Amino acid sequence: MTKKRNRTRPALSLQDRLSNFVEQTRAAANNLPAGAERHALLQKARDGEAAVEMERLLSSHGPQATK
């Protein structure tokens, strides 16, 4: 028996979901004292910002980089 595929679409775009993740992660990091846990959250926020930028570049319809 095969599973039915979930075909619902997210309410927000990937760009919006990534931006929300970055905001929430930064807010959580700002509530922590300096230390390893705060550093890890800030790293996740930077990674999220990089993902936002990559998604923006990949989804743009402008000139593409040479291959």
DRENMISE-847717 format. One record per residue (C-alpha): residue number from 1; residue in three letters; z, x negated, y. Coordinates in steps of 0.001 Angstrom, whole numbers, plus 500000, padded with zeros to 6 digits. Example, Ala and Ser with C-alpha at 12.3 -4.5 7.8 and 13.67 -1.06 7.14 Angstrom:
+-----+--------+--------+--------+--------+
! num ! residu !     c3 !     c1 !     c2 !
+-----+--------+--------+--------+--------+
!   1 !    ALA ! 507800 ! 487700 ! 495500 !
!   2 !    SER ! 507140 ! 486330 ! 498940 !
+-----+--------+--------+--------+--------+
This chain:
+-----+--------+--------+--------+--------+
! num ! residu !     c3 !     c1 !     c2 !
+-----+--------+--------+--------+--------+
!   1 !    MET ! 500000 ! 500000 ! 500000 !
!   2 !    THR ! 499057 ! 498596 ! 503382 !
!   3 !    LYS ! 501106 ! 498733 ! 506537 !
!   4 !    LYS ! 499804 ! 500650 ! 509525 !
!   5 !    ARG ! 499125 ! 498455 ! 512500 !
!   6 !    ASN ! 501050 ! 499162 ! 515691 !
!   7 !    ARG ! 498345 ! 499949 ! 518224 !
!   8 !    THR ! 500472 ! 500707 ! 521268 !
!   9 !    ARG ! 499880 ! 498709 ! 524412 !
!  10 !    PRO ! 502692 ! 497158 ! 526416 !
!  11 !    ALA ! 503621 ! 499042 ! 529569 !
!  12 !    LEU ! 503353 ! 495878 ! 531677 !
!  13 !    SER ! 500650 ! 493227 ! 531762 !
!  14 !    LEU ! 501289 ! 489788 ! 530293 !
!  15 !    GLN ! 501457 ! 488352 ! 533818 !
!  16 !    ASP ! 504158 ! 490872 ! 534786 !
!  17 !    ARG ! 506157 ! 490326 ! 531595 !
!  18 !    LEU ! 506077 ! 486547 ! 532042 !
!  19 !    SER ! 507099 ! 486851 ! 535696 !
!  20 !    ASN ! 510007 ! 489123 ! 534754 !
!  21 !    PHE ! 511091 ! 486635 ! 532091 !
!  22 !    VAL ! 511081 ! 483786 ! 534616 !
!  23 !    GLU ! 513106 ! 485806 ! 537143 !
!  24 !    GLN ! 515687 ! 486896 ! 534562 !
!  25 !    THR ! 516019 ! 483395 ! 533129 !
!  26 !    ARG ! 516509 ! 481823 ! 536569 !
!  27 !    ALA ! 519100 ! 484471 ! 537475 !
!  28 !    ALA ! 520999 ! 483805 ! 534248 !
!  29 !    ALA ! 520870 ! 480038 ! 534868 !
!  30 !    ASN ! 522184 ! 480443 ! 538414 !
!  31 !    ASN ! 525282 ! 482215 ! 537042 !
!  32 !    LEU ! 526181 ! 479274 ! 534794 !
!  33 !    PRO ! 527950 ! 476056 ! 535726 !
!  34 !    ALA ! 526040 ! 472798 ! 535457 !
!  35 !    GLY ! 525632 ! 471779 ! 531863 !
!  36 !    ALA ! 523403 ! 471810 ! 528800 !
!  37 !    GLU ! 523076 ! 475593 ! 528588 !
!  38 !    ARG ! 522006 ! 475896 ! 532230 !
!  39 !    HIS ! 519566 ! 473020 ! 531799 !
!  40 !    ALA ! 518020 ! 474753 ! 528761 !
!  41 !    LEU ! 517597 ! 478021 ! 530684 !
!  42 !    LEU ! 515994 ! 476243 ! 533624 !
!  43 !    GLN ! 513602 ! 474495 ! 531214 !
!  44 !    LYS ! 512648 ! 477882 ! 529746 !
!  45 !    ALA ! 512013 ! 479164 ! 533273 !
!  46 !    ARG ! 509733 ! 476191 ! 534022 !
!  47 !    ASP ! 507889 ! 476778 ! 530751 !
!  48 !    GLY ! 507479 ! 480432 ! 531720 !
!  49 !    GLU ! 506061 ! 479456 ! 535098 !
!  50 !    ALA ! 503555 ! 477184 ! 533364 !
!  51 !    ALA ! 502585 ! 480064 ! 531072 !
!  52 !    VAL ! 502093 ! 482340 ! 534088 !
!  53 !    GLU ! 499792 ! 479770 ! 535675 !
!  54 !    MET ! 497813 ! 479204 ! 532460 !
!  55 !    GLU ! 497382 ! 482939 ! 531926 !
!  56 !    ARG ! 496212 ! 483337 ! 535531 !
!  57 !    LEU ! 493660 ! 480544 ! 535157 !
!  58 !    LEU ! 492388 ! 481780 ! 531793 !
!  59 !    SER ! 492022 ! 485375 ! 532939 !
!  60 !    SER ! 490252 ! 484543 ! 536213 !
!  61 !    HIS ! 486541 ! 485220 ! 536432 !
!  62 !    GLY ! 485862 ! 482327 ! 538784 !
!  63 !    PRO ! 484213 ! 478997 ! 537983 !
!  64 !    GLN ! 485204 ! 477596 ! 534622 !
!  65 !    ALA ! 486015 ! 473952 ! 533918 !
!  66 !    THR ! 483260 ! 471853 ! 532390 !
!  67 !    LYS ! 483431 ! 471325 ! 528641 !
+-----+--------+--------+--------+--------+
